[in-house]
Structures are given as structure tokens and as C-alpha cells.
Amino acid sequence: MFWFVMKYVILGPILRLMYRPRIVGLENIPREGGAIIAANHQSFLDDLLLPLVVPKRKVVFLAKADYFDKWYLRWFFKGANVIPVRRESRSLADSAIRTGVEALKQGKLVGIFPEGTRSPNGRLYRGKTGVARMALEARVPIIPVAIVGTFEAMPYDRKTPKPGKVELRFGEPLRFDRYYETPTDRFILRSVTDEVMYEIMMLSGQEYVDEYATRVKKEIEERKAAAASPPPGAEAPDGDVVTIPDTADVSASPEEHRTPPGADSPGS
């Protein structure tokens, strides 16, 4: 009841009015049975818009547990059956993945952002292998999804959203039956994940960076902190403050941009 009211009475109409989402490829979502919806992640709005546009079926999402630490978000995510993912340790992350696998085996749709965090600059980053592990253990297809326009409306460092035009593109289901007997092989998990990220890249048209977004965001924050802190010797002997020009380019990625290795992975 909670999600029905939010989707069709309160939150849904507001989001549709602000972003007029255009949807492509809804026919690729199975009418029944378990499946993973794997999308790029550019904005907090992705968490709201993706389940909104899926008709007739409810999407169970894996989302970072940080959202549950904020009282004004906790009630919403609990009501929406979001599975919190604690990233402090491998055991906590494994627990969330096992919960996702159980939901898939029960025939539910499970949504996940393989990048693990929002993109700091609108580019597409390397996927984490949890999406592959869930798909192989539950033996379900993965539906790649590209969300376009949410970064411009609300990037990760913006507190409030602005209206805009958003498009969600659902690709054809990816099936990995050939790997079902080896669900824990780390090379297989990486190959499957790279293939998923490649399909998302083709749908979104984003520039791909073969680096984890979490690491890039950490480097950006370190650059910002360094630029904000006056270096030694910034104060002149007579007490006057010397202005240090800000030359740090916090938007540039330090990594090489290239096609993900999944583009030529076995069986793709």
C-alpha cells in the first residue's frame, strides 16, 4: 500500500511533472519471474525514477545503507523494500547479496547499480562483480538500463534537484546460462560484469572509465581539500595573506578512458 500511494498518488506524479521521463524498451522487462535490472548511476534521482517507470511490477533495490542513516529518507526506503548494503566489510556486503539472491529466487525484480556509487562527473565507471554473482547464483537474466539526464538535474554534489528531461532505455536481457556451474569463479564474474557494463555504455552513450567510481570520488575530494587548505608559506612575513591560485582540475578523471574489456569477453 505504501509504495502504491507513493508511486501513483504522491511521488510519482511530482517526478513525472518535473522530468517527463521518456521510456524505451519496456518490453524487455519480463512479466513474471526473477530478473536483475542493472543501471548506470549518475544521481540520487535514479533511485526514484527507475522503479517509478516499471509498470505492474515492483522493483526491490539494493542501495547503500547510508540512506538509512538519514531519518528523512529511512521511512521511504523501508517502505519501498530497499535492501541496505553495508560496505564496511565483505561479510556485510555478502549478506546483502544473499538477500538479493533470495528475492530473485522468489521471482522478484531486483534493481542494482553495478558502479556501486554515483558518478562524480557523468562518465560510466567500472562495475563491481556483485551483479554477476547474483545473476549466476539465482540463474536469472540481467536487463541493462541506461538513465540519461539525471546527472544534469542533480549531480552527486548537488543537494536539491532541478527540473529537466530524463530518458530511461531498457536493453535486451543478457543471459549467462553458460556460466551457471561456475558462479564464484572470479574471472567469470569479471567477464560477466564487464559485458553488462559494455551494454550499459552502448545504451547510454557515456564515456567509459576503467576505474572504480569510489576511488575517483575519493581523489576528487582530496583535491578539493588540498585546494581549500593554504599550503605552507602562503602567509607572507608581514602577516599579509598571499593568494594561491586554484589550479586543481577536480572534474578531470585521472584514468584512461577506454572501452570496457567486456566488449570482447568470451561469448559476448
C-alpha positions as semicolon CSV with decimal commas, in nm:
position;residue;x (nm);y (nm);z (nm)
1;M;0,000;0,000;0,000
2;F;0,280;0,242;0,090
3;W;0,458;0,201;-0,243
4;F;0,130;0,218;-0,437
5;V;0,045;0,553;-0,275
6;M;0,395;0,691;-0,332
7;K;0,415;0,570;-0,693
8;Y;0,070;0,669;-0,813
9;V;-0,054;0,940;-0,576
10;I;0,231;1,143;-0,421
11;L;0,586;1,100;-0,551
12;G;0,512;0,957;-0,894
13;P;0,306;1,249;-1,027
14;I;0,562;1,502;-0,899
15;L;0,853;1,323;-1,067
16;R;0,662;1,283;-1,393
17;L;0,580;1,653;-1,393
18;M;0,940;1,759;-1,322
19;Y;1,120;1,518;-1,556
20;R;0,868;1,395;-1,816
21;P;1,054;1,062;-1,841
22;R;1,069;0,902;-2,184
23;I;1,084;0,525;-2,168
24;V;1,235;0,297;-2,432
25;G;1,237;-0,085;-2,428
26;L;0,986;-0,168;-2,154
27;E;0,901;-0,483;-2,349
28;N;1,239;-0,621;-2,237
29;I;1,119;-0,650;-1,876
30;P;0,974;-0,998;-1,816
31;R;0,614;-1,007;-1,700
32;E;0,700;-1,265;-1,436
33;G;0,998;-1,442;-1,285
34;G;1,318;-1,314;-1,132
35;A;1,546;-1,075;-1,319
36;I;1,808;-0,812;-1,240
37;I;1,772;-0,454;-1,359
38;A;2,127;-0,315;-1,379
39;A;2,157;0,059;-1,446
40;N;2,417;0,332;-1,462
41;H;2,415;0,562;-1,161
42;Q;2,454;0,938;-1,203
43;S;2,213;1,084;-0,950
44;F;2,003;1,023;-0,640
45;L;1,706;1,064;-0,875
46;D;1,792;0,728;-1,034
47;D;1,673;0,551;-0,718
48;L;1,332;0,717;-0,754
49;L;1,275;0,722;-1,129
50;L;1,377;0,366;-1,217
51;P;1,114;0,186;-1,005
52;L;0,860;0,453;-1,098
53;V;0,862;0,371;-1,469
54;V;0,843;-0,009;-1,438
55;P;0,475;-0,093;-1,487
56;K;0,280;-0,356;-1,289
57;R;0,588;-0,500;-1,118
58;K;0,764;-0,380;-0,805
59;V;1,143;-0,346;-0,810
60;V;1,337;-0,443;-0,497
61;F;1,651;-0,231;-0,484
62;L;1,993;-0,279;-0,334
63;A;2,110;0,063;-0,214
64;K;2,387;0,189;0,011
65;A;2,298;0,178;0,377
66;D;2,396;0,546;0,419
67;Y;2,047;0,638;0,303
68;F;1,901;0,461;0,606
69;D;2,112;0,676;0,838
70;K;1,911;0,985;0,743
71;W;1,574;0,995;0,919
72;Y;1,402;1,180;0,633
73;L;1,499;0,904;0,387
74;R;1,477;0,599;0,612
75;W;1,097;0,580;0,615
76;F;1,080;0,599;0,237
77;F;1,339;0,331;0,163
78;K;1,197;0,093;0,421
79;G;0,851;0,135;0,273
80;A;0,991;0,074;-0,075
81;N;1,154;-0,257;0,035
82;V;1,504;-0,132;-0,038
83;I;1,779;-0,373;0,077
84;P;2,053;-0,177;0,257
85;V;2,409;-0,261;0,153
86;R;2,676;-0,207;0,417
87;R;3,014;-0,164;0,250
88;E;3,229;-0,151;0,563
89;S;3,318;-0,518;0,532
90;R;3,294;-0,803;0,284
91;S;3,069;-1,007;0,517
92;L;2,809;-0,728;0,533
93;A;2,814;-0,684;0,156
94;D;2,783;-1,062;0,109
95;S;2,478;-1,064;0,335
96;A;2,305;-0,807;0,114
97;I;2,389;-1,006;-0,198
98;R;2,245;-1,322;-0,042
99;T;1,926;-1,131;0,036
100;G;1,911;-1,019;-0,326
101;V;1,960;-1,375;-0,448
102;E;1,673;-1,496;-0,231
103;A;1,448;-1,222;-0,370
104;L;1,539;-1,328;-0,725
105;K;1,466;-1,692;-0,649
106;Q;1,124;-1,582;-0,526
107;G;1,058;-1,439;-0,871
108;K;1,112;-1,071;-0,790
109;L;1,277;-0,795;-0,990
110;V;1,593;-0,671;-0,820
111;G;1,747;-0,338;-0,915
112;I;2,116;-0,266;-0,869
113;F;2,370;-0,002;-0,972
114;P;2,686;-0,201;-1,059
115;E;2,911;0,104;-1,024
116;G;2,834;0,100;-0,652
117;T;2,807;0,477;-0,620
118;R;2,700;0,782;-0,819
119;S;2,927;0,900;-1,098
120;P;3,122;1,212;-0,994
121;N;3,126;1,360;-1,346
122;G;2,867;1,187;-1,564
123;R;3,105;0,923;-1,700
124;L;3,045;0,548;-1,670
125;Y;3,278;0,365;-1,431
126;R;3,391;0,009;-1,377
127;G;3,123;-0,224;-1,241
128;K;3,155;-0,429;-0,925
129;T;3,100;-0,802;-0,961
130;G;2,807;-0,834;-0,719
131;V;2,564;-0,805;-1,010
132;A;2,726;-1,104;-1,182
133;R;2,733;-1,311;-0,865
134;M;2,362;-1,258;-0,804
135;A;2,270;-1,341;-1,163
136;L;2,471;-1,664;-1,168
137;E;2,365;-1,786;-0,824
138;A;1,996;-1,712;-0,884
139;R;2,020;-1,816;-1,252
140;V;1,833;-1,513;-1,383
141;P;1,888;-1,271;-1,674
142;I;2,028;-0,920;-1,640
143;I;1,850;-0,629;-1,808
144;P;2,093;-0,342;-1,879
145;V;1,944;0,004;-1,833
146;A;2,071;0,349;-1,927
147;I;1,937;0,651;-1,739
148;V;2,006;0,974;-1,926
149;G;1,956;1,329;-1,798
150;T;1,961;1,282;-1,421
151;F;2,320;1,397;-1,383
152;E;2,227;1,737;-1,526
153;A;1,925;1,756;-1,294
154;M;2,100;1,651;-0,974
155;P;2,471;1,552;-0,974
156;Y;2,616;1,384;-0,667
157;D;2,739;1,707;-0,507
158;R;2,409;1,895;-0,551
159;K;2,163;1,899;-0,261
160;T;1,845;1,993;-0,444
161;P;1,721;1,879;-0,786
162;K;1,617;2,097;-1,075
163;P;1,360;2,015;-1,346
164;G;1,481;1,853;-1,666
165;K;1,422;1,591;-1,931
166;V;1,506;1,228;-1,850
167;E;1,514;0,917;-2,064
168;L;1,537;0,554;-1,949
169;R;1,646;0,291;-2,201
170;F;1,596;-0,079;-2,123
171;G;1,814;-0,315;-2,323
172;E;1,753;-0,675;-2,418
173;P;1,802;-0,931;-2,136
174;L;2,152;-1,075;-2,107
175;R;2,162;-1,446;-2,026
176;F;2,465;-1,624;-1,887
177;D;2,348;-1,986;-1,875
178;R;2,694;-2,097;-1,988
179;Y;2,839;-1,981;-1,655
180;Y;2,576;-2,116;-1,412
181;E;2,801;-2,401;-1,299
182;T;3,083;-2,163;-1,200
183;P;2,909;-1,882;-1,005
184;T;3,209;-1,799;-0,786
185;D;3,491;-1,802;-1,041
186;R;3,637;-1,451;-1,015
187;F;3,741;-1,442;-1,380
188;I;3,388;-1,537;-1,488
189;L;3,237;-1,279;-1,253
190;R;3,458;-1,006;-1,400
191;S;3,380;-1,113;-1,757
192;V;3,003;-1,108;-1,693
193;T;3,023;-0,770;-1,518
194;D;3,227;-0,617;-1,799
195;E;2,976;-0,741;-2,054
196;V;2,692;-0,580;-1,860
197;M;2,882;-0,250;-1,834
198;Y;2,956;-0,258;-2,205
199;E;2,584;-0,292;-2,285
200;I;2,502;-0,004;-2,048
201;M;2,768;0,208;-2,219
202;M;2,619;0,134;-2,561
203;L;2,273;0,229;-2,439
204;S;2,377;0,547;-2,257
205;G;2,650;0,677;-2,488
206;Q;2,862;0,761;-2,183
207;E;3,237;0,776;-2,187
208;Y;3,375;0,473;-2,005
209;V;3,648;0,490;-1,740
210;D;3,814;0,163;-1,639
211;E;3,835;0,264;-1,274
212;Y;3,605;0,234;-0,974
213;A;3,399;0,547;-0,918
214;T;3,453;0,528;-0,542
215;R;3,827;0,570;-0,590
216;V;3,787;0,859;-0,832
217;K;3,546;1,038;-0,597
218;K;3,795;0,999;-0,314
219;E;4,068;1,155;-0,527
220;I;3,838;1,443;-0,624
221;E;3,756;1,513;-0,259
222;E;4,126;1,506;-0,171
223;R;4,198;1,760;-0,447
224;K;3,920;1,984;-0,322
225;A;4,054;1,966;0,032
226;A;4,407;2,042;-0,087
227;A;4,284;2,339;-0,290
228;A;4,090;2,476;0,007
229;S;4,383;2,446;0,251
230;P;4,659;2,710;0,216
231;P;4,995;2,541;0,157
232;P;5,298;2,614;0,377
233;G;5,435;2,961;0,309
234;A;5,102;3,100;0,196
235;E;5,127;3,372;0,461
236;A;5,377;3,650;0,391
237;P;5,630;3,751;0,659
238;D;5,448;4,076;0,731
239;G;5,127;3,890;0,801
240;D;4,960;3,960;0,469
241;V;4,795;3,657;0,314
242;V;4,922;3,557;-0,027
243;T;4,651;3,432;-0,261
244;I;4,732;3,090;-0,406
245;P;4,571;3,034;-0,747
246;D;4,345;2,729;-0,768
247;T;4,487;2,513;-1,045
248;A;4,331;2,181;-0,942
249;D;4,102;2,037;-1,207
250;V;3,858;1,845;-0,989
251;S;3,638;1,740;-1,279
252;A;3,903;1,558;-1,477
253;S;3,939;1,184;-1,433
254;P;4,295;1,064;-1,374
255;E;4,235;0,740;-1,558
256;E;4,244;0,645;-1,923
257;H;3,904;0,630;-2,091
258;R;3,857;0,321;-2,297
259;T;3,609;0,056;-2,399
260;P;3,542;-0,192;-2,116
261;P;3,705;-0,532;-2,156
262;G;3,358;-0,686;-2,169
263;A;3,334;-0,569;-2,529
264;D;3,527;-0,872;-2,641
265;S;3,459;-1,105;-2,349
266;P;3,401;-1,476;-2,417
267;G;3,057;-1,546;-2,557
268;S;2,953;-1,182;-2,591
